[in-house]
Amino acid sequence: MDNKNQAQSLAGTKKVGLGQEIVSLVKENIRDYMMYIALIIIMAFFTWKTNGGFIQARNISNLINQAGYVAVLAIGMTLILILKHIDLSVGYVAGFCGAIAAILMTQYGVNEWLAIIIVLGIGLLIGLYQGLLVTRVGVPAFVTTLAGMFIFRGLLSLSLQKTGTIIVPNKGFNALSNGFIPDIPGLDLGVHVLTLLIGVVAVVLVVFSQIKARRNKIKYNFQVTSTPVFIFTLVFISAIIMAIIWVLAKYSGIPWAAVIVGVVLIIYNFMLNKTRLGRYIYGIGGNDQAAELSGINVKKVTLFAFCSMSVLAALSGVLYTSRLQSATPTAGLAFEMDAIASSYIGGTAVSGGIGKVTNTIIGALVIMSLTNGMNLMGVDISYQYIVKGIIFIIAVAFDVRTRSKSK
């Protein structure tokens, strides 16, 4: 049986029309598709209400820079939630680490890159401290990190008590959340050429990886979509990527914040899907007792997750401080809520064991698109919290209901 006939046979025991196949796919994968549908609806709504202001190149770049620190936090939080734990301290860990970075650069003259490394090291120590409390002492993660929220909020206030807000003058540091990748020198075509080239490479890689994954599924007799649906999916994804790239290329190119988030995303996506550690994390989240009986060191894996979370919180604090170009006593307020909401909106299961960092990025974009759009409309901050809370509970309720129906 050749690949074409095999793929057709795997689509089902009886032939169905293209429309029926699409409807069936949507029904079966509604949890995965819903976050994308929600993001499209939110962006379309704010584009309409702001007379196109939301979708302008300047605002899209601003949205990406705004979402950077939340996306980094949410990636780390996804690991924690998959393991059925929670980390409430990450907001003020981020704020505290951002303040330490500012103090090192302004008061002690430390080079910005060395300051970042030192701050990431502090984040590692914080994760080690909290992770050991959870894994060795046996203090529940909720209690440990709630106490950490108080501790690091106090440390943030103490560190800025004498100086108040610290303005960061370091251009390299501030470029992390405000700058853009440079273009190819000598070209002046009215668009950012390097950004366009990166977009083309990204599309090629996506198409290649999807074709390879499809061939592997066919090889091992897994079910695949029909060829027309598969081609349509590739064209749609490629069009979305190039549309975003074109908008960015017409402005100043790809923000450095997007590059940083992209690197973190690639590392963690590879770790979760291609390594033994990733399989351990999903296994522990699914059933920690069975995982332990199978020989997995649950405590070590959990300790890794908490260390990873705090390092990413430190990086998030660096990005936020860079974004504001200053360290403030209020930094970190409600960061953990945005990170948790992003993870759950991105499809991380409330019961643990299920979650993808790629989907978490979409969840972060949903949360930050709401914030950005409502700011453009001049919506009062009180109503913003109410709207985000409603969206959050709808997303979780939808996820719980669809998962219970599929069992």
VOGU-3710 file (C-alpha; in Angstrom, 3 decimals, decimal comma):
1> mdnknqaqsl> 0,000/0,000/0,000  1,499/3,326/-1,009  1,559/6,362/1,287  -1,341/8,111/-0,443  -3,706/5,144/-0,167  -2,503/4,427/3,349  -3,211/7,984/4,457  -6,677/7,788/2,946  -7,401/4,509/4,689  -6,281/5,937/8,000
11> agtkkvglgq> -8,724/8,820/7,710  -11,511/6,429/8,635  -13,217/3,175/7,795  -15,642/4,950/5,463  -15,099/7,913/3,204  -16,362/11,235/4,425  -16,634/14,584/2,698  -14,085/17,340/3,229  -16,601/19,448/5,121  -17,509/16,559/7,408
21> eivslvkeni> -13,843/15,873/8,090  -13,198/19,503/9,048  -16,228/19,570/11,359  -15,102/16,291/12,936  -11,563/17,623/13,459  -12,855/20,776/15,112  -15,082/18,773/17,464  -12,325/16,340/18,413  -9,689/19,038/18,945  -11,870/21,868/20,237
31> rdymmyiali> -9,713/22,305/23,366  -6,623/22,906/21,236  -8,369/25,175/18,752  -10,358/27,264/21,230  -7,386/29,360/22,414  -6,579/30,300/18,813  -10,220/31,131/18,125  -10,328/33,255/21,286  -7,158/35,127/20,287  -8,524/35,844/16,791
41> iimafftwkt> -11,846/37,067/18,218  -10,118/39,307/20,785  -7,786/40,820/18,190  -10,638/41,350/15,716  -12,794/42,989/18,398  -10,104/45,435/19,517  -9,150/46,186/15,910  -12,783/47,155/15,317  -13,178/49,168/18,533  -9,904/51,080/18,003
51> nggfiqarni> -10,528/51,751/14,298  -7,559/49,632/13,299  -5,223/51,020/15,955  -4,788/47,656/17,654  -3,428/45,946/14,529  -0,997/48,704/13,570  2,668/47,730/13,386  3,688/49,966/16,286  1,081/48,441/18,602  1,829/44,842/17,569
61> snlinqagyv> 5,510/45,442/18,404  4,439/47,028/21,673  2,189/44,039/22,432  5,063/41,594/21,868  7,344/43,596/24,169  4,602/43,789/26,797  3,925/40,061/26,609  7,586/39,053/26,894  7,895/38,939/30,667  4,521/37,201/31,095
71> avlaigmtli> 5,339/34,591/28,419  8,639/33,690/30,105  6,903/33,331/33,479  4,083/31,285/31,960  6,485/28,788/30,370  7,995/28,023/33,786  4,565/27,963/35,414  3,376/25,365/32,902  5,939/22,879/34,217  4,864/23,565/37,794
81> lilkhidlsv> 1,168/23,116/36,973  1,785/19,919/34,979  3,356/18,521/38,170  0,190/19,539/40,081  2,011/22,198/42,128  1,780/25,984/42,081  4,188/28,883/42,599  2,625/32,065/43,950  5,948/33,781/44,625  7,059/34,298/41,027
91> gyvagfcgai> 5,679/37,832/40,722  7,699/39,295/43,554  10,681/37,072/42,774  10,655/38,784/39,371  10,239/42,225/40,930  13,000/41,618/43,483  15,453/40,235/40,905  14,738/43,150/38,578  15,490/45,556/41,430  18,754/43,756/42,246
101> aailmtqygv> 19,804/44,033/38,590  19,097/47,785/38,644  21,007/48,246/41,908  24,022/46,317/40,615  24,195/48,429/37,458  23,500/51,873/38,913  25,032/51,748/42,391  27,914/49,312/41,912  28,738/49,886/38,247  28,379/46,227/37,316
111> newlaiiivl> 28,265/45,484/33,589  24,656/44,814/32,485  25,397/41,323/31,155  27,217/40,319/34,330  24,335/41,767/36,360  21,888/39,580/34,417  23,976/36,463/35,075  24,161/37,300/38,793  20,405/37,823/38,941  19,728/34,508/37,182
121> giglliglyq> 21,994/32,868/39,762  19,941/34,481/42,542  16,821/33,084/40,895  18,391/29,615/40,925  19,130/29,897/44,648  15,567/31,009/45,337  14,221/28,026/43,396  16,564/25,706/45,246  15,378/27,064/48,602  11,680/26,737/47,772
131> gllvtrvgvp> 12,092/23,428/45,977  13,894/21,864/48,946  11,133/23,033/51,289  8,590/21,291/49,063  10,524/18,106/48,263  12,632/17,498/51,395  10,826/19,213/54,261  7,386/18,397/52,895  5,861/21,872/53,095  3,071/22,119/50,486
141> afvttlagmf> 3,980/24,220/47,451  1,021/26,530/48,029  2,218/27,378/51,549  5,906/27,587/50,583  5,345/29,956/47,688  2,692/32,006/49,503  5,293/32,612/52,206  7,770/33,381/49,421  5,374/35,967/48,012  5,440/37,810/51,348
151> ifrgllslsl> 9,197/37,413/51,787  10,188/38,692/48,355  7,649/41,472/48,429  9,308/42,611/51,651  12,793/42,230/50,164  11,730/44,267/47,118  10,493/47,077/49,358  13,665/46,955/51,473  15,961/47,030/48,451  14,299/50,198/47,113
161> qktgtiivpn> 13,497/51,773/50,489  16,264/54,392/50,382  16,274/55,156/46,675  12,693/54,612/45,573  12,346/54,028/41,838  15,732/53,458/40,184  16,178/54,688/36,617  18,317/52,312/34,535  20,523/54,198/32,012  22,210/51,131/30,458
171> kgfnalsngf> 21,246/51,086/26,764  22,097/47,422/26,215  19,969/46,357/29,163  17,024/48,549/28,164  17,167/47,258/24,584  16,135/43,773/25,775  12,468/44,819/25,965  12,544/47,978/23,854  14,995/47,242/21,050  14,838/45,335/17,784
181> ipdipgldlg> 17,201/43,050/15,913  19,379/45,045/13,467  18,733/44,827/9,736  21,247/43,724/7,118  23,581/46,715/6,665  23,529/48,592/3,359  19,905/47,791/2,501  17,241/50,491/2,436  14,145/48,927/0,923  11,564/50,432/3,256
191> vhvltlligv> 11,116/47,158/5,135  13,234/45,181/7,593  14,795/42,629/5,235  16,323/40,394/7,922  12,915/40,043/9,549  11,409/38,915/6,233  14,204/36,378/5,765  13,660/35,032/9,287  9,953/34,707/8,487  10,657/32,716/5,334
201> vavvlvvfsq> 13,043/30,415/7,212  10,434/29,949/9,952  7,785/28,972/7,384  10,161/26,496/5,711  11,002/24,914/9,073  7,331/24,647/10,054  6,367/23,063/6,726  9,306/20,640/6,860  8,572/19,599/10,458  4,854/19,085/9,748
211> ikarrnkiky> 5,561/16,979/6,644  8,102/14,905/8,565  5,647/14,375/11,454  2,915/13,339/9,003  5,205/10,826/7,277  6,182/9,318/10,622  2,521/8,923/11,576  1,775/7,191/8,278  4,828/4,973/8,697  3,624/3,727/12,090
221> nfqvtstpvf> -0,054/3,482/11,051  -1,331/6,460/13,037  -4,383/8,336/11,851  -3,722/11,463/9,775  -5,875/14,116/8,169  -6,635/14,020/4,464  -4,200/15,685/2,070  -6,461/18,727/1,313  -6,940/19,454/5,020  -3,225/19,004/5,685
231> iftlvfisai> -2,286/21,380/2,856  -4,868/23,939/3,998  -3,442/23,791/7,538  0,100/24,395/6,278  -1,021/27,297/4,087  -3,019/28,839/6,936  -0,154/28,593/9,453  2,328/29,939/6,908  0,019/32,845/6,069  -0,364/33,775/9,744
241> imaiiwvlak> 3,411/33,686/10,301  4,141/35,807/7,229  1,354/38,277/8,065  2,865/38,909/11,498  6,376/39,069/10,022  5,236/41,560/7,368  3,639/43,816/9,993  6,839/43,750/12,058  9,064/44,251/8,998  7,168/47,398/8,060
251> ysgipwaavi> 7,935/48,857/11,492  11,333/48,147/13,094  11,649/44,386/12,777  11,514/41,607/15,350  11,818/42,814/18,971  14,621/41,355/21,074  11,964/40,314/23,602  10,448/38,017/20,958  13,885/36,502/20,313  14,409/35,833/24,038
261> vgvvliiynf> 10,956/34,286/24,434  11,520/32,240/21,270  14,807/30,815/22,581  13,236/29,927/25,947  10,250/28,371/24,163  12,425/26,224/21,880  14,513/24,975/24,815  11,531/24,046/26,973  9,495/22,607/24,112  12,422/20,362/23,182
271> mlnktrlgry> 12,949/19,376/26,808  9,290/18,437/27,355  8,800/16,566/24,081  12,172/15,083/23,201  13,933/14,233/26,470  13,556/11,727/29,264  13,124/14,575/31,761  10,093/15,800/29,839  8,524/12,332/29,903  9,179/12,184/33,639
281> iygiggndqa> 7,426/15,523/34,175  4,315/14,365/32,306  4,432/10,989/34,048  4,619/12,528/37,515  1,817/14,940/36,677  -0,359/12,073/35,491  0,266/9,852/38,501  3,134/10,648/40,868  2,825/7,401/42,824  2,973/5,249/39,707
291> aelsginvkk> 5,907/7,335/38,463  7,797/6,765/41,686  7,102/3,043/41,594  8,463/2,931/38,045  11,797/4,302/39,266  11,436/8,027/38,576  13,009/10,273/41,223  9,953/12,472/41,810  11,712/14,758/44,283  14,581/15,571/41,927
301> vtlfafcsms> 12,261/16,308/39,015  10,086/18,527/41,217  13,161/20,336/42,543  14,264/20,960/38,955  10,854/22,450/38,118  11,020/24,909/41,037  14,609/25,912/40,204  13,600/26,379/36,578  10,595/28,457/37,593  12,623/30,859/39,734
311> vlaalsgvly> 15,331/31,280/37,085  12,644/32,189/34,557  11,077/34,514/37,140  14,453/36,257/37,429  14,628/36,552/33,625  11,069/37,895/33,631  12,127/40,511/36,172  15,017/41,528/33,911  12,644/41,901/30,940  10,128/43,909/32,966
321> tsrlqsatpt> 12,778/46,234/34,399  14,204/46,635/30,912  10,724/47,417/29,573  10,162/50,187/32,122  13,840/51,195/32,048  13,545/51,363/35,814  13,010/49,279/38,958  9,898/50,164/40,955  8,511/49,047/44,364  5,311/47,835/42,642
331> aglafemdai> 7,071/45,534/40,164  5,753/41,976/40,321  2,207/42,845/41,348  -0,160/40,130/39,988  2,489/38,689/37,639  1,792/35,231/39,012  -1,890/35,576/38,174  -1,161/36,420/34,538  1,273/33,481/34,333  -1,197/31,005/35,847
341> assyiggtav> -4,034/32,295/33,659  -1,841/32,052/30,538  -1,008/28,425/31,313  -4,605/27,390/31,908  -5,949/29,338/28,922  -3,227/27,593/26,917  -4,748/24,225/27,790  -2,762/23,067/30,820  -5,042/20,667/32,680  -6,257/21,663/36,124
351> sggigkvtnt> -5,725/18,042/37,183  -2,089/18,085/36,019  -0,216/15,848/33,601  -1,232/17,763/30,460  0,131/20,975/29,006  2,208/22,433/26,166  4,509/25,432/26,410  3,704/26,332/22,782  0,032/26,669/23,705  0,981/28,606/26,834
361> iigalvimsl> 2,468/31,328/24,599  -0,938/31,674/22,923  -2,490/31,949/26,384  -0,047/34,735/27,258  -0,957/36,548/24,033  -4,657/36,250/24,931  -4,076/37,795/28,364  -1,809/40,573/27,109  -4,042/41,306/24,100  -6,883/41,910/26,527
371> tngmnlmgvd> -4,704/44,247/28,583  -3,321/46,065/25,557  -6,679/46,426/23,835  -8,481/47,689/26,923  -5,670/50,183/27,555  -6,090/51,503/24,008  -9,814/51,870/24,649  -9,199/53,635/27,951  -10,990/51,008/30,037  -10,590/51,542/33,776
381> isyqyivkgi> -8,130/49,126/35,456  -10,900/47,853/37,765  -12,950/46,649/34,808  -9,826/45,164/33,219  -9,361/42,851/36,209  -13,029/41,846/36,043  -12,842/41,042/32,317  -9,629/39,013/32,684  -11,152/37,114/35,615  -14,239/36,254/33,573
391> ifiiavafdv> -12,153/35,090/30,600  -10,008/33,000/32,948  -12,905/31,188/34,611  -14,609/30,575/31,245  -11,408/29,036/29,865  -10,924/26,734/32,848  -14,617/25,745/32,984  -14,544/24,983/29,247  -11,407/22,866/29,653  -12,860/20,916/32,584
401> rtrsksk> -16,153/20,250/30,809  -14,587/19,144/27,507  -12,126/16,827/29,259  -14,883/15,235/31,349  -16,978/14,608/28,225  -14,050/12,973/26,420  -13,551/10,393/29,188
//
